[in-house]
Amino acid sequence: MSATLNPLLDFTSLPRFDTVTPEHVAPAIRELLSENRALIKTLEASTTPATWADFVQPMTDAGEKLSRAWGIVGHLHSVNDVPEWREAYNGMLPEVSGFFAELGQNLALFAKYKALSESLEYKTLTPARRRIIDNDVRDFRLAGAELPEAQKPRFKEVQEELSALAAKFSENVLDATNAHAEWIEDEALLAGIPADAKAAARAAAGKDGKAGWKFTLHQPSYVPVVQYADNRDLRARMYRASATRASEFSQLSGKPELDNTPLINKILALHAEEAKLLGYANYAEISLVPKMAQSPAQVAVFLRDLAAKARPFAEKDVAELHAFAKTELNLDQLEAWDMAYASEKLREKRYAFSDEEVKQYFPEPKVLAGLFRVIESIFSVKLEADSAPVWHPTVRFFRIIKNGELIGQFYLDLYARETKRGGAWMDEAITRRRIAGGIQTPVAYLNCNFPAPINGKPATFSHDDVITLFHECGHGLHHLLTRVEELPVSGIHGVEWDAVELPSQFMENFCWEWDVLQGMTTHAETGATLPRALFDKMIAAKNFQSGMQTLRQIEFGLFDLRVYSDFVPGGPKTFLQLLNEVRREVAVVTPPEWNRFPQSFSHIFGGGYAAGYYSYKWAEVLSADAYEAFEEASKTSGTTLDATTGERYLREILSVGGSRPAIESFKAFRGREPKPDALLRHNGMVAA
């Protein structure tokens, strides 16, 4: 099928979201699979020694077309998860997964890559190209290329089933999130909930043709209820519905098919089988092969050491919260659904401001202008609004210019929707590389789930929302500002997973700088900028409950590590019992027995973070240390928006992508190994 008939086969420009439909998926993807298989057959039959030009380059070119087309399908499945796109995606998922499983086990191709890695040509290649070949040899081994032929079919089945289970896991979480709503008709029951959250709930009810207010489990609706609602019963109902999503409790709401419990057990069993087939003790060992961390034991030591440093601060946080709840809120027993509410009340009293007060100073237009100012100041680029076909009317498109040259473009999809998966993420649409016509401009998707504008007024973002936006833009900049010209190590490609979060977490630091925030605020009603006194309160409160939050992340990371390393699927212990063990070791706050957090832990069961969730904390050490270079520069320049340091950061970290090991990039920027001191200082976890 030609590109004129099928937009998924048009690689001349941006994705054609204005014309692509679910009916295009199967024909296009099958055509590209066929083209890739034909090329592989030709390369297999070749008797001449493999070279970069006649072997690696054709494989890269063909693989990019398939990845780009399938990437569009996967993206639409995430941001427009209607039945038609879900069916189209799931219909082709087994064939795509099967192809990549076959590719990874192809001994003939593996032999050519190994021969090329041992050839005279290899020594003449650029470091980036040598790294690509090294990575490919490694990945072939991890994909089962060296397995006995009798085991390869089973390994392929495992990969296909894991792909299908991951997709189903995420779909169940989304469907379970959509399945619950709280309908309120008496406004008195909404005391404490901010006006904009109530307005959004009123609009949601009206959209369904009903009176009153509709609250859902999507974050922009859920968080204001558990954080601000004085109605304890409403908080409890919302918390329980969220905490039991996609679990066996779904049966109570008539949705037993949404229970992710059996899917988790299958996922863990299949990953354990995968590890056994490849000769590893557990899946965590496989996961760490392409990462900076060397072993599960090293990660465990890292997490436990950080937990030990954070624990005294976390215990103090909890004790203060319980004392406050008892004396100020008359809550003798602080329940899970009281935690966010009591914490917000304590913060308001201690620092004399609320998140809702701060939120009024962050209308969307000013936030975007402030974000763009930071990017333009540090990296000497210009961001401009542009136009392109989009998948939803609220999606916007921008281009990045440097020295008069277009160097990147990105889509910005900010608002939550019922058909959009939760959370925030960056993904690639097109990757920078050199092609016959010159340099291919990289394109990224930046996705968030923020509250949408209501009644014609601009959306207002919480400070946490602002931090999330900066975070995802950090990922985007890593992809868009690369100067590498080889696709497999361009941008985020080839970067160790536990270093991928460095650029994203690095950007978060600017959200705490006065010279940044004062220029990106305007009160939604009065037009006043953020008062310095309120900013000072925010800084004072910056590390409020940082000990508790650190241990919470370590709890998730240690559970992830252990469930993929020392847990025995089908054994006497359930994954929930393992989670309880982890909580007894590191947690200072224990949720109710019926809490089913793992059943909606999409990062490790429906995404790419299996045995890799620790990387958030690992990369925090790197990002805080990297940002400290800007803090040091500000002592001379007077601002952390230091273009000289920014140019060095761009040159040594962002620009090089995955073309060299992440630790080498870090040391090239900082001149030494990373240290945790800056992270502990930023989090206020330094002994007085």
Secondary structure per residue as TSV (DSSP state, phi and psi in degrees):
chain	resnum	aa	ss	phi	psi
A	1	M	-	360.0	129.2
A	2	S	-	-75.3	161.7
A	3	A	T	-65.3	-28.0
A	4	T	T	-65.9	-26.4
A	5	L	T	-94.7	-32.5
A	6	N	-	-121.1	107.4
A	7	P	G	-63.1	-21.2
A	8	L	G	-69.8	-14.6
A	9	L	G	-100.5	9.0
A	10	D	-	-98.6	108.2
A	11	F	-	-109.2	17.0
A	12	T	S	-78.5	-21.4
A	13	S	S	-154.2	-146.4
A	14	L	S	-72.4	158.7
A	15	P	-	-56.3	141.0
A	16	R	-	-94.2	70.7
A	17	F	T	-66.7	-16.2
A	18	D	T	-78.2	-17.1
A	19	T	T	-124.0	-18.3
A	20	V	-	-71.7	137.7
A	21	T	-	-131.5	165.2
A	22	P	G	-58.2	-27.5
A	23	E	G	-67.7	-19.6
A	24	H	G	-78.4	-18.1
A	25	V	H	-64.5	-60.0
A	26	A	H	-59.0	-48.4
A	27	P	H	-61.3	-43.0
A	28	A	H	-67.4	-48.2
A	29	I	H	-66.3	-38.6
A	30	R	H	-66.2	-36.3
A	31	E	H	-64.5	-42.4
A	32	L	H	-69.6	-37.4
A	33	L	H	-61.3	-41.6
A	34	S	H	-63.7	-42.9
A	35	E	H	-63.0	-42.6
A	36	N	H	-64.5	-41.9
A	37	R	H	-65.9	-37.1
A	38	A	H	-65.3	-42.3
A	39	L	H	-62.6	-45.3
A	40	I	H	-59.7	-41.1
A	41	K	H	-61.5	-41.8
A	42	T	H	-64.5	-44.1
A	43	L	H	-67.0	-37.1
A	44	E	H	-61.2	-38.0
A	45	A	H	-78.2	-16.0
A	46	S	-	-67.3	135.5
A	47	T	-	-101.7	-5.4
A	48	T	S	-80.9	150.4
A	49	P	-	-59.1	139.8
A	50	A	-	-68.7	135.5
A	51	T	-	-125.4	170.3
A	52	W	I	-61.7	-46.3
A	53	A	I	-67.9	-40.8
A	54	D	I	-100.8	-0.3
A	55	F	I	-128.5	-62.7
A	56	V	I	-65.8	-44.4
A	57	Q	H	-63.1	-46.8
A	58	P	H	-61.7	-37.7
A	59	M	H	-63.2	-41.4
A	60	T	H	-65.2	-43.8
A	61	D	H	-62.3	-47.5
A	62	A	H	-67.6	-40.7
A	63	G	H	-65.0	-33.8
A	64	E	H	-65.4	-41.2
A	65	K	H	-59.6	-45.8
A	66	L	H	-64.2	-44.5
A	67	S	H	-65.2	-38.7
A	68	R	H	-66.5	-45.6
A	69	A	H	-65.9	-46.3
A	70	W	H	-68.1	-31.0
A	71	G	H	-62.9	-37.8
A	72	I	H	-63.4	-43.6
A	73	V	H	-62.5	-47.1
A	74	G	H	-63.0	-37.6
A	75	H	H	-64.5	-45.9
A	76	L	H	-66.4	-31.5
A	77	H	H	-63.5	-31.3
A	78	S	H	-82.4	-37.8
A	79	V	H	-102.7	-10.3
A	80	N	-	-143.8	60.1
A	81	D	-	-78.7	65.0
A	82	V	-	-90.0	162.6
A	83	P	H	-52.9	-38.3
A	84	E	H	-66.9	-42.7
A	85	W	H	-74.1	-33.5
A	86	R	H	-62.5	-44.2
A	87	E	H	-65.5	-41.3
A	88	A	H	-64.9	-43.2
A	89	Y	H	-65.9	-51.4
A	90	N	H	-66.8	-28.2
A	91	G	H	-65.4	-33.7
A	92	M	H	-100.1	-11.6
A	93	L	H	-55.6	-45.6
A	94	P	H	-60.7	-38.2
A	95	E	H	-69.7	-40.6
A	96	V	H	-67.9	-45.8
A	97	S	H	-61.2	-41.1
A	98	G	H	-62.9	-40.3
A	99	F	H	-62.0	-47.7
A	100	F	H	-68.2	-30.8
A	101	A	H	-66.5	-42.5
A	102	E	H	-62.0	-44.7
A	103	L	H	-59.6	-44.1
A	104	G	H	-67.0	-19.0
A	105	Q	T	-104.7	7.8
A	106	N	-	-76.8	104.9
A	107	L	H	-65.2	-34.2
A	108	A	H	-64.4	-44.2
A	109	L	H	-67.8	-40.7
A	110	F	H	-58.2	-43.5
A	111	A	H	-62.5	-38.5
A	112	K	H	-67.5	-41.0
A	113	Y	H	-63.5	-42.3
A	114	K	H	-64.3	-42.2
A	115	A	H	-63.4	-40.3
A	116	L	H	-65.1	-37.0
A	117	S	H	-67.5	-19.6
A	118	E	T	-105.9	4.4
A	119	S	S	-86.6	169.0
A	120	L	H	-67.7	-33.5
A	121	E	H	-61.0	-38.1
A	122	Y	H	-52.8	-40.3
A	123	K	H	-69.5	-20.1
A	124	T	H	-93.2	-8.8
A	125	L	S	-74.6	159.6
A	126	T	-	-65.8	157.9
A	127	P	H	-55.9	-36.7
A	128	A	H	-63.1	-43.8
A	129	R	H	-69.4	-37.1
A	130	R	H	-63.7	-39.6
A	131	R	H	-64.9	-37.5
A	132	I	H	-61.3	-46.5
A	133	I	H	-64.9	-43.4
A	134	D	H	-59.1	-44.0
A	135	N	H	-63.5	-39.7
A	136	D	H	-65.8	-42.1
A	137	V	H	-60.7	-44.7
A	138	R	H	-59.8	-47.0
A	139	D	H	-67.9	-33.6
A	140	F	H	-61.3	-42.2
A	141	R	H	-63.8	-42.2
A	142	L	H	-69.7	-22.5
A	143	A	T	-90.0	4.6
A	144	G	T	91.3	17.7
A	145	A	T	-61.9	-30.8
A	146	E	T	-94.8	7.9
A	147	L	S	-68.3	152.1
A	148	P	-	-59.6	146.2
A	149	E	T	-55.8	-33.2
A	150	A	T	-67.0	-23.3
A	151	Q	T	-94.5	-15.4
A	152	K	H	-63.1	-41.7
A	153	P	H	-59.3	-40.3
A	154	R	H	-67.8	-40.2
A	155	F	H	-60.7	-41.1
A	156	K	H	-63.0	-42.7
A	157	E	H	-60.3	-40.5
A	158	V	H	-61.6	-45.4
A	159	Q	H	-63.5	-41.6
A	160	E	H	-65.2	-42.4
A	161	E	H	-68.6	-37.7
A	162	L	H	-62.3	-40.4
A	163	S	H	-62.7	-44.1
A	164	A	H	-66.5	-40.4
A	165	L	H	-66.9	-38.8
A	166	A	H	-62.6	-43.4
A	167	A	H	-64.0	-43.1
A	168	K	H	-65.8	-38.1
A	169	F	H	-57.5	-50.9
A	170	S	H	-64.8	-38.2
A	171	E	H	-63.6	-41.0
A	172	N	H	-62.8	-40.0
A	173	V	H	-62.9	-45.2
A	174	L	H	-63.3	-45.6
A	175	D	H	-65.3	-39.1
A	176	A	H	-68.0	-35.5
A	177	T	H	-63.1	-42.5
A	178	N	H	-73.3	-18.8
A	179	A	H	-76.1	-18.2
A	180	H	-	-112.2	139.1
A	181	A	E	-148.5	146.3
A	182	E	E	-107.2	120.1
A	183	W	E	-102.7	121.6
A	184	I	E	-118.5	128.6
A	185	E	-	-107.4	-21.2
A	186	D	-	-100.3	112.4
A	187	E	G	-63.2	-24.1
A	188	A	G	-61.4	-25.5
A	189	L	G	-75.3	-6.3
A	190	L	G	-104.0	15.5
A	191	A	T	-53.8	134.7
A	192	G	T	95.3	-24.6
A	193	I	S	-73.9	131.7
A	194	P	-	-57.0	152.2
A	195	A	H	-60.8	-40.3
A	196	D	H	-69.1	-33.9
A	197	A	H	-68.1	-37.9
A	198	K	H	-66.6	-39.8
A	199	A	H	-62.9	-40.7
A	200	A	H	-64.8	-39.4
A	201	A	H	-67.2	-37.6
A	202	R	H	-63.8	-43.7
A	203	A	H	-64.1	-37.9
A	204	A	H	-64.3	-41.0
A	205	A	H	-65.0	-43.4
A	206	G	H	-62.2	-36.4
A	207	K	H	-61.4	-31.3
A	208	D	T	-89.9	6.7
A	209	G	T	73.9	26.5
A	210	K	-	-123.3	158.7
A	211	A	S	-85.2	170.0
A	212	G	S	86.2	-148.0
A	213	W	E	-132.7	138.4
A	214	K	E	-117.8	120.4
A	215	F	E	-112.3	135.5
A	216	T	E	-119.3	179.8
A	217	L	S	-89.1	0.8
A	218	H	S	-68.0	141.6
A	219	Q	H	-52.9	-44.2
A	220	P	H	-62.1	-22.4
A	221	S	H	-95.6	-40.4
A	222	Y	H	-70.8	-47.8
A	223	V	H	-60.1	-46.0
A	224	P	H	-59.6	-29.8
A	225	V	H	-69.8	-53.5
A	226	V	H	-72.3	-19.5
A	227	Q	H	-92.1	-29.5
A	228	Y	H	-124.4	-21.9
A	229	A	-	-64.8	125.8
A	230	D	S	-72.4	-22.5
A	231	N	-	-73.0	102.5
A	232	R	H	-66.0	-35.6
A	233	D	H	-63.8	-39.7
A	234	L	H	-64.7	-44.0
A	235	R	H	-59.2	-42.7
A	236	A	H	-64.4	-42.3
A	237	R	H	-65.8	-43.6
A	238	M	H	-66.2	-42.9
A	239	Y	H	-61.2	-47.2
A	240	R	H	-63.5	-41.7
A	241	A	H	-61.6	-40.6
A	242	S	H	-70.9	-42.1
A	243	A	H	-72.8	-14.4
A	244	T	T	-114.7	13.1
A	245	R	T	-57.1	144.1
A	246	A	T	53.4	35.1
A	247	S	S	-121.2	-172.3
A	248	E	G	-62.8	-19.9
A	249	F	G	-72.1	-10.5
A	250	S	G	-61.5	-23.2
A	251	Q	G	-62.1	-31.2
A	252	L	G	-67.3	-27.0
A	253	S	G	-97.8	13.4
A	254	G	T	76.9	21.0
A	255	K	-	-126.5	56.8
A	256	P	G	-62.6	-24.3
A	257	E	G	-70.1	-10.6
A	258	L	G	-91.6	2.4
A	259	D	-	-70.5	117.5
A	260	N	-	-86.1	-3.4
A	261	T	H	-56.4	-52.9
A	262	P	H	-64.0	-29.5
A	263	L	H	-66.6	-41.6
A	264	I	H	-60.8	-45.7
A	265	N	H	-60.6	-39.9
A	266	K	H	-67.7	-43.0
A	267	I	H	-60.4	-45.6
A	268	L	H	-65.3	-40.8
A	269	A	H	-65.0	-41.4
A	270	L	H	-68.9	-39.2
A	271	H	H	-66.8	-36.0
A	272	A	H	-65.0	-40.5
A	273	E	H	-65.4	-41.1
A	274	E	H	-57.7	-45.8
A	275	A	H	-61.8	-43.1
A	276	K	H	-63.2	-42.2
A	277	L	H	-61.7	-38.1
A	278	L	H	-86.5	-2.0
A	279	G	T	86.7	18.8
A	280	Y	-	-101.7	156.1
A	281	A	S	-71.9	-29.2
A	282	N	S	-162.6	170.4
A	283	Y	H	-69.6	-30.2
A	284	A	H	-58.1	-36.5
A	285	E	H	-62.9	-39.5
A	286	I	H	-65.0	-46.7
A	287	S	H	-57.4	-34.5
A	288	L	H	-84.6	-10.5
A	289	V	T	-56.0	-46.3
A	290	P	T	-91.5	14.8
A	291	K	S	-106.1	171.9
A	292	M	S	-69.4	-43.8
A	293	A	S	-61.4	144.3
A	294	Q	-	-92.9	-25.8
A	295	S	-	-160.8	157.7
A	296	P	H	-57.0	-34.8
A	297	A	H	-64.1	-40.7
A	298	Q	H	-64.0	-41.1
A	299	V	H	-64.8	-42.7
A	300	A	H	-60.9	-42.6
A	301	V	H	-62.8	-43.5
A	302	F	H	-58.3	-48.8
A	303	L	H	-66.1	-43.4
A	304	R	H	-69.8	-34.3
A	305	D	H	-66.1	-42.4
A	306	L	H	-66.9	-36.8
A	307	A	H	-62.8	-40.8
A	308	A	H	-64.0	-38.3
A	309	K	H	-69.5	-34.0
A	310	A	H	-84.6	-23.4
A	311	R	H	-58.1	-46.5
A	312	P	H	-58.0	-37.3
A	313	F	H	-71.2	-37.3
A	314	A	H	-67.2	-42.5
A	315	E	H	-62.8	-37.5
A	316	K	H	-65.8	-41.7
A	317	D	H	-57.3	-47.5
A	318	V	H	-66.5	-43.7
A	319	A	H	-61.3	-42.2
A	320	E	H	-64.3	-40.0
A	321	L	H	-66.8	-43.8
A	322	H	H	-64.1	-42.3
A	323	A	H	-64.3	-42.4
A	324	F	H	-64.3	-45.1
A	325	A	H	-61.2	-36.8
A	326	K	H	-73.8	-45.3
A	327	T	H	-83.2	-33.7
A	328	E	H	-101.4	-28.4
A	329	L	S	-114.0	-0.3
A	330	N	-	57.8	35.8
A	331	L	-	-106.6	95.5
A	332	D	S	-67.5	-33.4
A	333	Q	S	-118.3	110.9
A	334	L	-	-84.4	109.0
A	335	E	-	-90.6	169.1
A	336	A	G	-58.3	-37.3
A	337	W	G	-78.6	-2.3
A	338	D	G	-97.8	-14.9
A	339	M	H	-61.1	-52.2
A	340	A	H	-65.6	-38.9
A	341	Y	H	-65.1	-50.4
A	342	A	H	-65.6	-37.5
A	343	S	H	-62.7	-42.4
A	344	E	H	-65.2	-40.6
A	345	K	H	-64.3	-40.3
A	346	L	H	-65.5	-43.2
A	347	R	H	-63.3	-42.0
A	348	E	H	-60.1	-42.5
A	349	K	H	-71.7	-42.9
A	350	R	H	-70.7	-39.7
A	351	Y	H	-112.8	0.7
A	352	A	S	59.8	37.5
A	353	F	-	-156.8	163.1
A	354	S	-	-124.2	161.2
A	355	D	H	-58.4	-37.2
A	356	E	H	-65.5	-38.0
A	357	E	H	-62.4	-45.2
A	358	V	H	-64.4	-39.4
A	359	K	H	-56.5	-33.4
A	360	Q	T	-65.1	-16.4
A	361	Y	T	-92.4	0.4
A	362	F	-	-120.9	66.2
A	363	P	B	-70.1	145.5
A	364	E	H	-51.2	-47.6
A	365	P	H	-58.5	-40.7
A	366	K	H	-70.4	-35.4
A	367	V	H	-63.5	-46.4
A	368	L	H	-64.1	-41.2
A	369	A	H	-61.8	-40.3
A	370	G	H	-67.3	-42.1
A	371	L	H	-60.0	-46.9
A	372	F	H	-64.1	-35.0
A	373	R	H	-62.6	-42.5
A	374	V	H	-60.3	-49.6
A	375	I	H	-61.5	-44.4
A	376	E	H	-66.9	-37.3
A	377	S	H	-69.7	-43.1
A	378	I	H	-75.2	-42.0
A	379	F	H	-107.5	6.0
A	380	S	T	54.3	49.2
A	381	V	-	-124.7	173.3
A	382	K	E	-127.7	129.0
A	383	L	E	-104.4	129.6
A	384	E	E	-132.5	143.1
A	385	A	E	-66.0	143.9
A	386	D	E	-140.8	-179.5
A	387	S	-	-128.2	148.2
A	388	A	-	-166.0	158.1
A	389	P	-	-60.7	136.3
A	390	V	-	-129.1	166.5
A	391	W	S	-92.7	-10.4
A	392	H	S	-152.4	144.7
A	393	P	T	-58.5	-24.1
A	394	T	T	-86.3	-4.1
A	395	V	-	-77.8	136.8
A	396	R	E	-116.6	166.1
A	397	F	E	-136.8	138.4
A	398	F	E	-136.5	158.9
A	399	R	E	-123.2	155.5
A	400	I	E	-116.1	126.7
A	401	I	E	-116.0	135.9
A	402	K	E	-136.2	123.4
A	403	N	T	53.7	39.5
A	404	G	T	79.1	0.9
A	405	E	E	-108.5	136.1
A	406	L	E	-71.5	118.4
A	407	I	E	-116.2	-11.1
A	408	G	E	-172.2	159.8
A	409	Q	E	-142.4	152.8
A	410	F	E	-151.8	149.4
A	411	Y	E	-94.2	144.8
A	412	L	E	-125.6	110.7
A	413	D	E	-116.8	96.7
A	414	L	E	-89.8	-28.6
A	415	Y	E	-100.8	151.2
A	416	A	-	-73.0	144.8
A	417	R	-	-143.6	155.7
A	418	E	T	-65.5	-25.0
A	419	T	T	-97.3	11.5
A	420	K	S	-116.0	133.9
A	421	R	-	-62.9	154.0
A	422	G	S	-74.9	171.8
A	423	G	S	87.0	-167.2
A	424	A	-	-136.3	144.0
A	425	W	E	-160.8	157.3
A	426	M	E	-113.3	142.2
A	427	D	E	-142.1	160.3
A	428	E	E	-91.7	144.1
A	429	A	E	-105.4	-45.2
A	430	I	E	-140.8	141.9
A	431	T	-	-108.9	142.5
A	432	R	-	-64.5	135.7
A	433	R	E	-165.7	162.9
A	434	R	E	-90.7	128.2
A	435	I	E	-124.3	179.1
A	436	A	T	-56.6	-36.2
A	437	G	T	-87.6	3.0
A	438	G	E	128.7	-140.5
A	439	I	E	-98.0	129.2
A	440	Q	E	-80.7	123.1
A	441	T	-	-73.9	128.9
A	442	P	-	-73.4	149.4
A	443	V	E	-136.0	139.1
A	444	A	E	-128.7	155.4
A	445	Y	E	-104.4	128.2
A	446	L	E	-115.3	118.4
A	447	N	E	-123.7	133.3
A	448	C	E	-133.6	177.6
A	449	N	E	-133.6	63.5
A	450	F	E	-92.8	161.3
A	451	P	-	-65.3	138.9
A	452	A	-	-83.0	163.0
A	453	P	-	-59.0	147.3
A	454	I	B	-126.6	135.0
A	455	N	T	55.3	38.3
A	456	G	T	79.6	-1.7
A	457	K	B	-93.7	146.5
A	458	P	-	-59.6	147.8
A	459	A	-	-63.6	145.8
A	460	T	B	-112.9	140.1
A	461	F	-	-110.3	142.8
A	462	S	-	-70.8	164.1
A	463	H	H	-63.3	-33.5
A	464	D	H	-63.1	-38.8
A	465	D	H	-61.3	-42.5
A	466	V	H	-61.0	-43.5
A	467	I	H	-61.4	-42.4
A	468	T	H	-60.7	-43.2
A	469	L	H	-62.2	-45.5
A	470	F	H	-61.0	-39.2
A	471	H	H	-58.9	-52.4
A	472	E	H	-66.3	-33.8
A	473	C	H	-65.7	-30.5
A	474	G	H	-61.5	-43.7
A	475	H	H	-60.2	-45.0
A	476	G	H	-60.4	-42.2
A	477	L	H	-64.1	-35.6
A	478	H	H	-59.4	-39.3
A	479	H	H	-77.4	-38.9
A	480	L	H	-89.3	-26.3
A	481	L	S	-98.1	7.9
A	482	T	-	-63.3	150.2
A	483	R	-	-114.4	4.2
A	484	V	-	-71.4	141.1
A	485	E	-	-108.9	5.2
A	486	E	S	-110.1	117.8
A	487	L	G	-53.0	-46.1
A	488	P	G	-64.3	-12.3
A	489	V	G	-130.9	22.0
A	490	S	S	-93.3	137.8
A	491	G	T	65.5	-126.7
A	492	I	T	-83.3	-9.9
A	493	H	T	-65.7	135.4
A	494	G	T	78.1	-2.0
A	495	V	-	-80.2	133.0
A	496	E	-	-54.9	137.2
A	497	W	G	-59.1	-34.7
A	498	D	G	-83.5	5.3
A	499	A	G	-113.2	-9.3
A	500	V	T	-61.5	-32.1
A	501	E	H	-80.2	-6.1
A	502	L	H	-57.7	-54.6
A	503	P	H	-64.8	-30.9
A	504	S	H	-73.1	-47.2
A	505	Q	H	-70.4	-29.1
A	506	F	H	-57.7	-45.2
A	507	M	H	-65.3	-27.7
A	508	E	H	-59.1	-30.5
A	509	N	G	-60.8	-30.7
A	510	F	G	-68.7	-17.4
A	511	C	G	-72.2	-3.5
A	512	W	G	-115.7	15.7
A	513	E	-	-103.5	128.9
A	514	W	H	-60.4	-42.5
A	515	D	H	-69.1	-14.4
A	516	V	H	-88.8	-51.9
A	517	L	H	-67.3	-37.2
A	518	Q	G	-63.2	-25.7
A	519	G	G	-91.7	0.5
A	520	M	G	-125.7	27.4
A	521	T	-	-129.7	143.4
A	522	T	-	-154.7	121.8
A	523	H	-	-60.4	134.4
A	524	A	T	-59.7	-27.5
A	525	E	T	-105.2	-45.9
A	526	T	T	-94.3	-20.7
A	527	G	-	82.6	-1.0
A	528	A	-	-71.8	148.8
A	529	T	-	-79.8	166.6
A	530	L	-	-59.3	122.9
A	531	P	-	-67.7	144.2
A	532	R	H	-60.7	-34.3
A	533	A	H	-64.2	-38.9
A	534	L	H	-70.5	-38.9
A	535	F	H	-60.5	-42.5
A	536	D	H	-61.6	-35.9
A	537	K	H	-66.3	-40.3
A	538	M	H	-61.4	-42.4
A	539	I	H	-63.4	-42.6
A	540	A	H	-61.8	-33.3
A	541	A	H	-91.8	-1.6
A	542	K	T	-52.4	-42.2
A	543	N	T	-101.0	21.7
A	544	F	T	-57.6	120.2
A	545	Q	T	59.8	29.0
A	546	S	H	-65.0	-31.1
A	547	G	H	-63.8	-46.1
A	548	M	H	-60.5	-45.2
A	549	Q	H	-66.3	-36.9
A	550	T	H	-64.1	-45.9
A	551	L	H	-65.4	-32.4
A	552	R	H	-62.9	-44.7
A	553	Q	H	-67.2	-37.3
A	554	I	H	-66.7	-37.2
A	555	E	H	-57.1	-46.7
A	556	F	H	-64.0	-44.0
A	557	G	H	-66.8	-40.5
A	558	L	H	-71.4	-37.6
A	559	F	H	-61.0	-47.2
A	560	D	H	-58.1	-46.3
A	561	L	H	-62.7	-46.3
A	562	R	H	-72.7	-35.6
A	563	V	H	-67.8	-22.8
A	564	Y	T	-104.7	5.7
A	565	S	T	-124.9	-60.5
A	566	D	T	-108.6	9.8
A	567	F	-	-87.7	140.4
A	568	V	-	-108.1	104.0
A	569	P	T	-58.5	131.9
A	570	G	T	81.7	1.7
A	571	G	S	-81.9	-170.3
A	572	P	S	-70.8	-18.3
A	573	K	S	-104.7	134.5
A	574	T	-	-86.8	163.9
A	575	F	H	-66.4	-26.8
A	576	L	H	-69.4	-37.9
A	577	Q	H	-66.2	-36.7
A	578	L	H	-63.1	-43.3
A	579	L	H	-59.6	-39.7
A	580	N	H	-64.0	-36.7
A	581	E	H	-61.0	-45.9
A	582	V	H	-61.4	-42.4
A	583	R	H	-63.3	-40.1
A	584	R	H	-63.6	-29.0
A	585	E	H	-80.3	-43.2
A	586	V	H	-121.8	-19.6
A	587	A	-	-82.1	150.8
A	588	V	S	-112.7	-8.5
A	589	V	S	-127.6	123.3
A	590	T	-	-112.8	122.7
A	591	P	-	-73.9	172.4
A	592	P	-	-60.5	156.8
A	593	E	T	-57.9	-32.0
A	594	W	T	-84.6	-0.6
A	595	N	-	-62.7	132.8
A	596	R	-	-122.7	53.5
A	597	F	G	-53.3	-45.1
A	598	P	G	-57.1	-31.5
A	599	Q	G	-67.1	-13.7
A	600	S	G	-122.2	17.9
A	601	F	-	-82.4	72.6
A	602	S	H	-64.1	-28.5
A	603	H	H	-52.1	-46.0
A	604	I	H	-102.0	-12.4
A	605	F	H	-115.8	-19.6
A	606	G	T	-125.3	0.4
A	607	G	S	-128.7	-154.9
A	608	G	S	-103.2	16.9
A	609	Y	-	-101.4	14.3
A	610	A	T	-57.1	125.0
A	611	A	T	55.3	29.4
A	612	G	T	-140.0	7.3
A	613	Y	T	-66.7	-25.2
A	614	Y	T	-56.8	-22.4
A	615	S	H	-62.0	-23.8
A	616	Y	H	-60.9	-47.7
A	617	K	H	-72.1	-38.2
A	618	W	H	-58.5	-48.2
A	619	A	H	-71.5	-25.0
A	620	E	H	-61.3	-37.5
A	621	V	H	-61.1	-45.6
A	622	L	H	-65.3	-44.9
A	623	S	H	-69.8	-40.9
A	624	A	H	-64.1	-39.7
A	625	D	H	-66.6	-41.1
A	626	A	H	-64.4	-41.9
A	627	Y	H	-66.1	-28.1
A	628	E	H	-59.5	-27.0
A	629	A	H	-63.8	-36.0
A	630	F	H	-72.8	-34.9
A	631	E	H	-64.2	-40.1
A	632	E	H	-66.0	-40.1
A	633	A	H	-66.4	-31.8
A	634	S	H	-65.7	-21.5
A	635	K	H	-65.6	-23.8
A	636	T	H	-100.8	-45.9
A	637	S	H	-84.0	-19.8
A	638	G	S	86.5	1.2
A	639	T	S	-151.8	147.6
A	640	T	S	-77.9	-11.4
A	641	L	-	-82.1	61.0
A	642	D	-	-93.6	111.7
A	643	A	H	-67.4	-31.1
A	644	T	H	-66.4	-48.2
A	645	T	H	-66.2	-36.6
A	646	G	H	-61.8	-39.9
A	647	E	H	-65.2	-38.6
A	648	R	H	-68.2	-40.4
A	649	Y	H	-63.7	-41.6
A	650	L	I	-62.4	-45.0
A	651	R	I	-68.1	-42.2
A	652	E	I	-92.3	-22.2
A	653	I	I	-119.4	-61.3
A	654	L	I	-66.7	-46.4
A	655	S	T	-65.0	-32.3
A	656	V	T	-83.2	-12.0
A	657	G	T	52.9	-131.0
A	658	G	T	-101.3	21.3
A	659	S	S	-75.4	-10.0
A	660	R	S	-148.8	162.7
A	661	P	-	-57.4	141.7
A	662	A	H	-59.6	-35.1
A	663	I	H	-66.4	-32.6
A	664	E	H	-68.0	-39.6
A	665	S	H	-64.6	-42.1
A	666	F	H	-63.0	-47.3
A	667	K	H	-66.5	-31.7
A	668	A	H	-65.0	-32.6
A	669	F	H	-81.0	-46.4
A	670	R	H	-95.3	-16.9
A	671	G	S	78.8	12.9
A	672	R	S	-165.9	175.4
A	673	E	-	-69.9	153.9
A	674	P	-	-68.7	149.8
A	675	K	-	-130.1	148.0
A	676	P	S	-82.8	-2.4
A	677	D	H	-56.1	-45.5
A	678	A	H	-64.6	-39.3
A	679	L	H	-62.5	-47.8
A	680	L	H	-62.0	-39.1
A	681	R	H	-66.8	-45.0
A	682	H	H	-60.9	-32.3
A	683	N	T	-91.6	4.7
A	684	G	T	69.0	21.4
A	685	M	-	-105.6	55.0
A	686	V	S	-122.9	128.2
A	687	A	-	-59.7	134.9
A	688	A	-	-70.6	360.0
